[in-house]
Amino acid sequence: YSDPAMEEALYETTILRQFAGLNLERIPDETTILNFRRLLEKHELAAGILAVINGYLGDRGLSLRQGTIVDATLINAPSSTKNKDGKRDPEMHQTKKGNQYYFG
């Protein structure tokens, strides 16, 4: 996360607040997050903290060795599945979210 995105994520994501030991009344602003990150870097503490967290998770069988992040954002597109030549575009598909269909 960027510092502004981390501030927003702390407001929106309960599990992140729980992990950080914060409640909605104590969310740091992006400048505070930036200053904290810089202090961690200055004193070379980030790698050690990450090692402790990974060890804690590993002891509980929760370590992640490899993964993939997928952006599943739905973006509106024209409902036609034909390309400029008037032929069906093989890359165009539809999906359904709730009762709404999306093409793209």
Summary of the structure (lengths in Angstrom):
residues: 104
radius of gyration: 21.2
end to end distance: 27.7
largest distance: 61.2
contacts: 176
relative contact order: 0.08
helix: 45%
strand: 10%
